[in-house]
Amino acid sequence: MVEFGDLNGHSIGIIMRELCMRAMFSIRQERFKFVSTEKRGYSGDMDDLVTTADHAAQSIYLNGLTECFPDYGIIAEEEDFRREGDLYFTVDPLDGTKAFARGQSHGVGSMISLSSGSEVIGAVVGDVNTLEMYYYRPGSDNVWHIVFAGGEMSCHELKPNIKAPLDEQYILFRQNPIKTSRNLKRLSEKYFRDIAVAEGSIGVSMARLWKGEVGAHVIPAHHQTPWDWNPCLGISRKLGFEFYAIHPHSGEPSIETGPITRPLKAIIETHFDILVTHKSWPFFQPY
C-alpha cells in the first residue's frame, strides 16, 4: 500500500490533471510566437529541437509539483531536470516538439506520470490541439477520457474496443514501414487489414490505440525515455494492453513478451521494435 502523507489518490489525480491542462493552454498560447533552439539529440548531434513553449510548460509542471509535492522525485525532459525520490513524477512538457514547430494541428501533447517501484500509479496524457486528456489516478483501476469543448467538460470511462478481429484493424507505425524489420513486416501482413502511420507525440498516437482507432501500435527501436515511456506504459497496462518485443534477426518471425514492462528512471536504448496490442487477442505464437 503506497502512502501519500496528507494527500490521497483523488487529490493527487486532481493536481496532475490541473497541471497538464495548464501546460496545454500555455503551449497553445505560444503557438504563433514561440522561439526554437537546436539541442543535442540522443545521437550526440545537434539534431533535436526545444522551444519556448517546452520551457514554459515545464515551468508550470515544476512549480506546481515543487509546491504540492516537495518530497517527491521529479524527472523532466528539458535541461535534464532530476530530483530523486521513491515516489517520482515524470514530465514531458511538450510531447511532439517538432510537430508543434511545424504548425501541425495534430500530434502535439503533454504528459505527466507518477511511479512507485515497479508500477506507474497515475498518469495523464493530454492532446494539446483537441484538449482531450487520458487519465487515471493513484488507487484507481479506471482510465478516463476527458474532453473540453465549448467551455464544458465531458468525461467517460475509457474501455478498449476489442470486439473487431485484428484482421479488420490497422497497425500503427511511427516510422516509415519500409524501414521496419522483416519480422514486423510479415507480422503486419499476416494479422492486420492494413497499416497507418503517425508522427509527433507518442502519447497522442498511443491514444489512437486506447480509443480503438487501431488494433496495434509499434514503438520503433530507439531510445526510450522515462517521460515518454512511463505514462504510455501506465495507461496501456491499466487498459489490458501488453508490450511485445519483435526481434529483427531471428530465423523465423516470432513474438516474445517484451523485456520492458516496468517504469523507467533513466533513458535506455532498445534494439528491437515493440508492438503494443490488447492481451485478449491471442495471436502471440511463432509463425
Contacts in CASP RR format, 6 or more apart in sequence:
PFRMAT RR
TARGET T0000
AUTHOR 0000-0000-0000
METHOD contacts of the structure
MODEL  1
MVEFGDLNGHSIGIIMRELCMRAMFSIRQERFKFVSTEKRGYSGDMDDLV
TTADHAAQSIYLNGLTECFPDYGIIAEEEDFRREGDLYFTVDPLDGTKAF
ARGQSHGVGSMISLSSGSEVIGAVVGDVNTLEMYYYRPGSDNVWHIVFAG
GEMSCHELKPNIKAPLDEQYILFRQNPIKTSRNLKRLSEKYFRDIAVAEG
SIGVSMARLWKGEVGAHVIPAHHQTPWDWNPCLGISRKLGFEFYAIHPHS
GEPSIETGPITRPLKAIIETHFDILVTHKSWPFFQPY
2 87 0 8 1.000
2 116 0 8 1.000
2 121 0 8 1.000
2 138 0 8 1.000
4 12 0 8 1.000
4 87 0 8 1.000
4 138 0 8 1.000
7 69 0 8 1.000
9 137 0 8 1.000
9 138 0 8 1.000
9 139 0 8 1.000
9 140 0 8 1.000
10 137 0 8 1.000
12 114 0 8 1.000
12 122 0 8 1.000
12 137 0 8 1.000
12 138 0 8 1.000
13 122 0 8 1.000
13 124 0 8 1.000
13 135 0 8 1.000
13 137 0 8 1.000
13 138 0 8 1.000
14 137 0 8 1.000
15 64 0 8 1.000
15 68 0 8 1.000
16 112 0 8 1.000
16 114 0 8 1.000
16 122 0 8 1.000
16 123 0 8 1.000
16 124 0 8 1.000
16 135 0 8 1.000
16 137 0 8 1.000
17 124 0 8 1.000
17 133 0 8 1.000
17 135 0 8 1.000
17 146 0 8 1.000
19 60 0 8 1.000
19 61 0 8 1.000
19 64 0 8 1.000
19 65 0 8 1.000
19 112 0 8 1.000
20 110 0 8 1.000
20 111 0 8 1.000
20 112 0 8 1.000
20 124 0 8 1.000
20 126 0 8 1.000
20 133 0 8 1.000
21 131 0 8 1.000
21 133 0 8 1.000
21 148 0 8 1.000
22 60 0 8 1.000
23 57 0 8 1.000
23 58 0 8 1.000
23 60 0 8 1.000
23 61 0 8 1.000
23 93 0 8 1.000
23 94 0 8 1.000
23 110 0 8 1.000
24 57 0 8 1.000
24 109 0 8 1.000
24 110 0 8 1.000
24 126 0 8 1.000
24 127 0 8 1.000
24 128 0 8 1.000
24 131 0 8 1.000
26 53 0 8 1.000
26 56 0 8 1.000
26 57 0 8 1.000
26 60 0 8 1.000
27 53 0 8 1.000
27 56 0 8 1.000
27 57 0 8 1.000
27 93 0 8 1.000
27 94 0 8 1.000
27 100 0 8 1.000
27 108 0 8 1.000
27 109 0 8 1.000
27 110 0 8 1.000
27 128 0 8 1.000
28 128 0 8 1.000
30 51 0 8 1.000
30 52 0 8 1.000
30 53 0 8 1.000
30 56 0 8 1.000
31 53 0 8 1.000
31 100 0 8 1.000
31 103 0 8 1.000
33 52 0 8 1.000
34 51 0 8 1.000
34 52 0 8 1.000
34 53 0 8 1.000
34 100 0 8 1.000
34 101 0 8 1.000
35 51 0 8 1.000
35 52 0 8 1.000
36 49 0 8 1.000
36 50 0 8 1.000
36 51 0 8 1.000
36 52 0 8 1.000
36 101 0 8 1.000
37 49 0 8 1.000
37 50 0 8 1.000
37 51 0 8 1.000
38 46 0 8 1.000
38 47 0 8 1.000
38 48 0 8 1.000
38 49 0 8 1.000
39 46 0 8 1.000
39 48 0 8 1.000
39 49 0 8 1.000
39 50 0 8 1.000
40 46 0 8 1.000
40 48 0 8 1.000
41 47 0 8 1.000
41 48 0 8 1.000
42 48 0 8 1.000
42 222 0 8 1.000
42 223 0 8 1.000
42 267 0 8 1.000
42 269 0 8 1.000
48 97 0 8 1.000
49 97 0 8 1.000
49 98 0 8 1.000
49 101 0 8 1.000
50 78 0 8 1.000
50 97 0 8 1.000
51 94 0 8 1.000
51 97 0 8 1.000
51 100 0 8 1.000
51 101 0 8 1.000
53 94 0 8 1.000
53 97 0 8 1.000
53 100 0 8 1.000
54 77 0 8 1.000
54 78 0 8 1.000
54 93 0 8 1.000
54 94 0 8 1.000
54 97 0 8 1.000
55 78 0 8 1.000
55 93 0 8 1.000
56 93 0 8 1.000
57 93 0 8 1.000
57 94 0 8 1.000
57 110 0 8 1.000
58 76 0 8 1.000
58 77 0 8 1.000
58 78 0 8 1.000
58 81 0 8 1.000
58 91 0 8 1.000
58 93 0 8 1.000
60 93 0 8 1.000
61 76 0 8 1.000
61 89 0 8 1.000
61 91 0 8 1.000
61 93 0 8 1.000
61 112 0 8 1.000
62 74 0 8 1.000
62 76 0 8 1.000
62 81 0 8 1.000
62 91 0 8 1.000
65 72 0 8 1.000
65 74 0 8 1.000
65 89 0 8 1.000
65 91 0 8 1.000
66 74 0 8 1.000
69 87 0 8 1.000
69 89 0 8 1.000
71 85 0 8 1.000
71 87 0 8 1.000
72 85 0 8 1.000
72 87 0 8 1.000
72 88 0 8 1.000
72 89 0 8 1.000
72 114 0 8 1.000
73 83 0 8 1.000
73 84 0 8 1.000
73 85 0 8 1.000
73 87 0 8 1.000
73 88 0 8 1.000
73 89 0 8 1.000
74 81 0 8 1.000
74 82 0 8 1.000
74 83 0 8 1.000
74 88 0 8 1.000
74 89 0 8 1.000
74 90 0 8 1.000
74 91 0 8 1.000
75 81 0 8 1.000
75 82 0 8 1.000
75 83 0 8 1.000
75 88 0 8 1.000
75 89 0 8 1.000
75 90 0 8 1.000
75 91 0 8 1.000
75 226 0 8 1.000
75 227 0 8 1.000
75 265 0 8 1.000
76 82 0 8 1.000
76 90 0 8 1.000
76 91 0 8 1.000
76 92 0 8 1.000
76 93 0 8 1.000
76 227 0 8 1.000
77 91 0 8 1.000
77 92 0 8 1.000
77 93 0 8 1.000
77 225 0 8 1.000
77 227 0 8 1.000
78 93 0 8 1.000
81 91 0 8 1.000
86 116 0 8 1.000
86 117 0 8 1.000
87 114 0 8 1.000
87 115 0 8 1.000
87 116 0 8 1.000
88 114 0 8 1.000
88 115 0 8 1.000
88 265 0 8 1.000
89 112 0 8 1.000
89 113 0 8 1.000
89 114 0 8 1.000
89 115 0 8 1.000
90 111 0 8 1.000
90 112 0 8 1.000
90 113 0 8 1.000
90 115 0 8 1.000
90 226 0 8 1.000
90 227 0 8 1.000
90 230 0 8 1.000
90 231 0 8 1.000
90 263 0 8 1.000
91 111 0 8 1.000
91 112 0 8 1.000
91 227 0 8 1.000
92 109 0 8 1.000
92 110 0 8 1.000
92 111 0 8 1.000
92 112 0 8 1.000
92 225 0 8 1.000
92 227 0 8 1.000
92 228 0 8 1.000
92 231 0 8 1.000
93 110 0 8 1.000
94 100 0 8 1.000
94 108 0 8 1.000
94 109 0 8 1.000
94 110 0 8 1.000
94 128 0 8 1.000
95 108 0 8 1.000
95 109 0 8 1.000
95 110 0 8 1.000
95 111 0 8 1.000
95 200 0 8 1.000
95 201 0 8 1.000
95 202 0 8 1.000
95 203 0 8 1.000
95 204 0 8 1.000
95 227 0 8 1.000
95 228 0 8 1.000
96 107 0 8 1.000
96 108 0 8 1.000
96 109 0 8 1.000
96 200 0 8 1.000
96 201 0 8 1.000
98 200 0 8 1.000
99 106 0 8 1.000
99 107 0 8 1.000
99 108 0 8 1.000
99 199 0 8 1.000
99 200 0 8 1.000
99 201 0 8 1.000
100 108 0 8 1.000
100 128 0 8 1.000
104 129 0 8 1.000
104 199 0 8 1.000
104 200 0 8 1.000
105 129 0 8 1.000
106 129 0 8 1.000
106 204 0 8 1.000
107 127 0 8 1.000
107 129 0 8 1.000
107 198 0 8 1.000
107 199 0 8 1.000
107 200 0 8 1.000
107 201 0 8 1.000
107 204 0 8 1.000
107 205 0 8 1.000
108 127 0 8 1.000
108 128 0 8 1.000
108 129 0 8 1.000
108 200 0 8 1.000
108 201 0 8 1.000
108 204 0 8 1.000
109 125 0 8 1.000
109 126 0 8 1.000
109 127 0 8 1.000
109 128 0 8 1.000
109 201 0 8 1.000
109 203 0 8 1.000
109 204 0 8 1.000
110 126 0 8 1.000
110 128 0 8 1.000
111 123 0 8 1.000
111 124 0 8 1.000
111 125 0 8 1.000
111 126 0 8 1.000
111 203 0 8 1.000
111 227 0 8 1.000
111 228 0 8 1.000
111 231 0 8 1.000
111 232 0 8 1.000
112 123 0 8 1.000
112 124 0 8 1.000
112 231 0 8 1.000
113 120 0 8 1.000
113 122 0 8 1.000
113 123 0 8 1.000
113 124 0 8 1.000
113 227 0 8 1.000
113 230 0 8 1.000
113 231 0 8 1.000
113 234 0 8 1.000
113 263 0 8 1.000
114 120 0 8 1.000
114 121 0 8 1.000
114 122 0 8 1.000
114 123 0 8 1.000
114 138 0 8 1.000
115 121 0 8 1.000
115 122 0 8 1.000
115 230 0 8 1.000
115 263 0 8 1.000
117 262 0 8 1.000
117 263 0 8 1.000
118 262 0 8 1.000
118 263 0 8 1.000
119 263 0 8 1.000
120 230 0 8 1.000
120 231 0 8 1.000
120 233 0 8 1.000
120 234 0 8 1.000
120 237 0 8 1.000
120 263 0 8 1.000
121 138 0 8 1.000
121 139 0 8 1.000
122 136 0 8 1.000
122 137 0 8 1.000
122 138 0 8 1.000
122 234 0 8 1.000
123 134 0 8 1.000
123 135 0 8 1.000
123 136 0 8 1.000
123 230 0 8 1.000
123 231 0 8 1.000
123 234 0 8 1.000
123 235 0 8 1.000
124 133 0 8 1.000
124 134 0 8 1.000
124 135 0 8 1.000
124 231 0 8 1.000
125 133 0 8 1.000
125 134 0 8 1.000
125 135 0 8 1.000
125 203 0 8 1.000
125 204 0 8 1.000
125 206 0 8 1.000
125 207 0 8 1.000
125 231 0 8 1.000
125 232 0 8 1.000
125 235 0 8 1.000
126 132 0 8 1.000
126 133 0 8 1.000
126 134 0 8 1.000
126 203 0 8 1.000
126 204 0 8 1.000
127 133 0 8 1.000
127 201 0 8 1.000
127 204 0 8 1.000
127 207 0 8 1.000
130 147 0 8 1.000
131 147 0 8 1.000
131 148 0 8 1.000
131 149 0 8 1.000
132 145 0 8 1.000
132 146 0 8 1.000
132 147 0 8 1.000
132 148 0 8 1.000
132 207 0 8 1.000
133 144 0 8 1.000
133 145 0 8 1.000
133 146 0 8 1.000
134 143 0 8 1.000
134 144 0 8 1.000
134 145 0 8 1.000
134 146 0 8 1.000
134 158 0 8 1.000
134 207 0 8 1.000
134 210 0 8 1.000
134 235 0 8 1.000
135 143 0 8 1.000
135 144 0 8 1.000
135 146 0 8 1.000
136 142 0 8 1.000
136 143 0 8 1.000
136 144 0 8 1.000
136 234 0 8 1.000
136 235 0 8 1.000
136 238 0 8 1.000
141 238 0 8 1.000
142 157 0 8 1.000
142 238 0 8 1.000
143 157 0 8 1.000
143 158 0 8 1.000
143 210 0 8 1.000
143 235 0 8 1.000
143 238 0 8 1.000
143 239 0 8 1.000
144 155 0 8 1.000
144 156 0 8 1.000
144 157 0 8 1.000
144 158 0 8 1.000
145 155 0 8 1.000
145 156 0 8 1.000
145 157 0 8 1.000
145 158 0 8 1.000
145 211 0 8 1.000
146 153 0 8 1.000
146 154 0 8 1.000
146 155 0 8 1.000
147 153 0 8 1.000
147 154 0 8 1.000
147 155 0 8 1.000
158 210 0 8 1.000
158 211 0 8 1.000
158 239 0 8 1.000
159 239 0 8 1.000
160 210 0 8 1.000
160 212 0 8 1.000
160 239 0 8 1.000
160 240 0 8 1.000
160 241 0 8 1.000
160 278 0 8 1.000
161 211 0 8 1.000
161 212 0 8 1.000
162 278 0 8 1.000
162 280 0 8 1.000
162 281 0 8 1.000
165 281 0 8 1.000
166 191 0 8 1.000
166 192 0 8 1.000
166 215 0 8 1.000
166 216 0 8 1.000
166 277 0 8 1.000
166 281 0 8 1.000
166 283 0 8 1.000
167 191 0 8 1.000
167 192 0 8 1.000
167 193 0 8 1.000
168 193 0 8 1.000
169 192 0 8 1.000
169 193 0 8 1.000
169 214 0 8 1.000
169 215 0 8 1.000
169 216 0 8 1.000
170 192 0 8 1.000
170 193 0 8 1.000
170 194 0 8 1.000
170 195 0 8 1.000
170 196 0 8 1.000
170 213 0 8 1.000
170 214 0 8 1.000
170 215 0 8 1.000
171 188 0 8 1.000
171 191 0 8 1.000
171 192 0 8 1.000
171 194 0 8 1.000
171 195 0 8 1.000
171 196 0 8 1.000
171 214 0 8 1.000
171 215 0 8 1.000
171 216 0 8 1.000
171 217 0 8 1.000
171 218 0 8 1.000
171 275 0 8 1.000
172 195 0 8 1.000
172 196 0 8 1.000
172 197 0 8 1.000
172 198 0 8 1.000
172 205 0 8 1.000
172 208 0 8 1.000
172 209 0 8 1.000
172 214 0 8 1.000
172 215 0 8 1.000
172 216 0 8 1.000
172 217 0 8 1.000
172 218 0 8 1.000
173 180 0 8 1.000
173 195 0 8 1.000
173 196 0 8 1.000
173 197 0 8 1.000
173 198 0 8 1.000
173 218 0 8 1.000
173 220 0 8 1.000
174 197 0 8 1.000
174 198 0 8 1.000
174 199 0 8 1.000
174 202 0 8 1.000
174 205 0 8 1.000
174 217 0 8 1.000
174 218 0 8 1.000
174 219 0 8 1.000
174 220 0 8 1.000
175 197 0 8 1.000
175 218 0 8 1.000
175 220 0 8 1.000
176 197 0 8 1.000
177 185 0 8 1.000
177 188 0 8 1.000
177 195 0 8 1.000
177 197 0 8 1.000
180 218 0 8 1.000
180 220 0 8 1.000
180 273 0 8 1.000
181 246 0 8 1.000
181 248 0 8 1.000
181 249 0 8 1.000
181 272 0 8 1.000
181 273 0 8 1.000
182 248 0 8 1.000
182 253 0 8 1.000
183 246 0 8 1.000
183 247 0 8 1.000
183 248 0 8 1.000
183 250 0 8 1.000
183 253 0 8 1.000
183 254 0 8 1.000
184 218 0 8 1.000
184 246 0 8 1.000
184 248 0 8 1.000
184 253 0 8 1.000
184 273 0 8 1.000
184 275 0 8 1.000
186 253 0 8 1.000
186 287 0 8 1.000
187 246 0 8 1.000
187 253 0 8 1.000
187 255 0 8 1.000
187 275 0 8 1.000
188 195 0 8 1.000
190 287 0 8 1.000
191 283 0 8 1.000
192 215 0 8 1.000
192 216 0 8 1.000
196 208 0 8 1.000
196 214 0 8 1.000
198 204 0 8 1.000
198 205 0 8 1.000
198 208 0 8 1.000
199 205 0 8 1.000
202 219 0 8 1.000
202 228 0 8 1.000
202 232 0 8 1.000
203 228 0 8 1.000
203 231 0 8 1.000
203 232 0 8 1.000
205 217 0 8 1.000
206 217 0 8 1.000
206 232 0 8 1.000
206 235 0 8 1.000
206 236 0 8 1.000
206 276 0 8 1.000
208 214 0 8 1.000
208 217 0 8 1.000
209 215 0 8 1.000
209 216 0 8 1.000
209 217 0 8 1.000
209 236 0 8 1.000
209 241 0 8 1.000
209 276 0 8 1.000
209 277 0 8 1.000
210 235 0 8 1.000
210 236 0 8 1.000
210 239 0 8 1.000
210 241 0 8 1.000
215 277 0 8 1.000
215 278 0 8 1.000
216 275 0 8 1.000
216 276 0 8 1.000
216 277 0 8 1.000
217 275 0 8 1.000
217 276 0 8 1.000
217 277 0 8 1.000
218 246 0 8 1.000
218 273 0 8 1.000
218 274 0 8 1.000
218 275 0 8 1.000
218 276 0 8 1.000
219 273 0 8 1.000
219 274 0 8 1.000
219 275 0 8 1.000
219 276 0 8 1.000
220 273 0 8 1.000
221 248 0 8 1.000
221 270 0 8 1.000
221 271 0 8 1.000
221 272 0 8 1.000
221 273 0 8 1.000
222 269 0 8 1.000
222 270 0 8 1.000
223 267 0 8 1.000
223 268 0 8 1.000
223 269 0 8 1.000
223 270 0 8 1.000
224 260 0 8 1.000
224 264 0 8 1.000
224 267 0 8 1.000
224 268 0 8 1.000
224 269 0 8 1.000
224 270 0 8 1.000
225 264 0 8 1.000
225 267 0 8 1.000
226 263 0 8 1.000
226 264 0 8 1.000
226 265 0 8 1.000
226 266 0 8 1.000
226 267 0 8 1.000
229 260 0 8 1.000
229 263 0 8 1.000
229 264 0 8 1.000
230 263 0 8 1.000
230 264 0 8 1.000
233 243 0 8 1.000
233 260 0 8 1.000
233 261 0 8 1.000
233 263 0 8 1.000
234 263 0 8 1.000
236 243 0 8 1.000
236 276 0 8 1.000
237 261 0 8 1.000
239 278 0 8 1.000
240 278 0 8 1.000
240 279 0 8 1.000
240 280 0 8 1.000
241 276 0 8 1.000
241 277 0 8 1.000
241 278 0 8 1.000
241 279 0 8 1.000
242 257 0 8 1.000
242 276 0 8 1.000
242 277 0 8 1.000
242 278 0 8 1.000
242 279 0 8 1.000
243 257 0 8 1.000
243 258 0 8 1.000
243 260 0 8 1.000
243 261 0 8 1.000
243 274 0 8 1.000
243 275 0 8 1.000
243 276 0 8 1.000
244 255 0 8 1.000
244 256 0 8 1.000
244 257 0 8 1.000
244 258 0 8 1.000
244 274 0 8 1.000
244 275 0 8 1.000
244 276 0 8 1.000
244 277 0 8 1.000
244 284 0 8 1.000
245 255 0 8 1.000
245 256 0 8 1.000
245 257 0 8 1.000
245 258 0 8 1.000
245 259 0 8 1.000
245 260 0 8 1.000
245 272 0 8 1.000
245 273 0 8 1.000
245 274 0 8 1.000
246 253 0 8 1.000
246 255 0 8 1.000
246 272 0 8 1.000
246 273 0 8 1.000
246 274 0 8 1.000
246 275 0 8 1.000
247 254 0 8 1.000
247 256 0 8 1.000
247 272 0 8 1.000
248 272 0 8 1.000
248 273 0 8 1.000
252 286 0 8 1.000
252 287 0 8 1.000
253 286 0 8 1.000
253 287 0 8 1.000
254 286 0 8 1.000
254 287 0 8 1.000
255 275 0 8 1.000
255 284 0 8 1.000
255 285 0 8 1.000
255 286 0 8 1.000
258 274 0 8 1.000
260 268 0 8 1.000
260 270 0 8 1.000
260 274 0 8 1.000
END
